[in-house]
Amino acid sequence: KVAIVTGGSRGIGREVCLALARQGCDVVVAAKSATPQKTLPGTIHTVAAEIEAVGASTGARALAVVCDLRDAHACEACVSAAMKRFGRVDILVNNASALWWHAIEDTPVKKYDLINAINARGAFVMAKHCLPLMKKNGWGRVISMGPPLPKHFKQLKNKTAYYVSKCGMSMVALGVAAEGDGVVLGNALWPATVVESLASENFALGDRRTWRKASILADCVLQLCSDDVTNGRTLIDDCYLLERGARDEDLKKYRCDPNVEPPRLLAQSEELSDDANTNGDWDVRRGSVKALREDRARSKL
């Protein structure tokens, strides 16, 4: 199989790339980062090199492609490059996204446009170009790192712009499920807890001891690639693994601190009643690393 992973140069995307490579999958590492930067470790080329190293034993091959999801032509060129190198595209993981957790009145229109261009629109354009190729092959998977659609309006508080963009990613996957002719399956995937990543570190999303490793999402991607039944769903990572036969004991390996069970902050809204305070202890403002001090002062975490 051949996979395209957006945002593959670091964090969750890198973990997904390597997990696929360990299964012998050829991987297109698609991201903007082509040259090393002090504040952004990892590039498409460093991850491609890691994949090639894994491929020495699994046969996996890598292709590094510079891709700015805001540029529709760059998205199309990425898929074309994958076809030219590998002759097929089987798996698309829409992982790349931008974060913005602020109230409507505190969200500049330019910021709204930016996160939607990267998140919802970028996922849509990538799926648009991959879906016909997958249909032609008679097999495909589109997985978007997006949340379940909010069940209560309170869930949108201070995250409206973000939810519009991220639920847009989820809806792209659900749209693929609807239009995939039964051969291309689409699902959205979301973590129950804060997951270890550069964003979690840079935005100071709590104590690392309360996070899970990115490998939990990578393992979910592998499961979805071998799952011929699950389609058109918005999945929470640990719940899905339990569905697939994992035990509660098995989830402990994903803890960043083996002795601390991470709180399921990102999934809690799915488990609250309509009259509950859906923000709970997760009233967090984040948007710019430069404004981190001010955002933390306004947050509850």
Salt bridges, closest charged atoms under 4 A:
ASP26 OD2 - ARG61 NH2 2.74
GLU50 OE2 - ARG14 NH2 2.71
ASP68 OD2 - ARG70 NH2 2.82
ASP90 OD1 - ARG88 NH2 2.77
ASP106 OD2 - ARG298 NH2 3.01
ASP181 OD2 - LYS135 NZ 3.74
GLU196 OE2 - ARG208 NE 2.81
ASP207 OD2 - ARG209 NH2 2.81
ASP227 OD2 - ARG244 NH1 3.63
ASP228 OD1 - ARG141 NH2 2.76
ASP238 OD2 - ARG212 NH1 3.05
ASP238 OD2 - ARG264 NE 2.81
GLU243 OE2 - ARG233 NH2 2.74
GLU249 OE1 - LYS252 NZ 3.17
ASP250 OD1 - ARG247 NH2 3.22
GLU261 OE2 - ARG212 NH2 3.39
GLU261 OE1 - ARG255 NH2 2.73
GLU270 OE1 - LYS151 NZ 3.45
GLU271 OE2 - ARG264 NH1 2.38
ASP281 OD1 - LYS300 NZ 3.50
ASP283 OD1 - ARG285 NE 3.60
ASP295 OD1 - HIS102 NE2 3.41
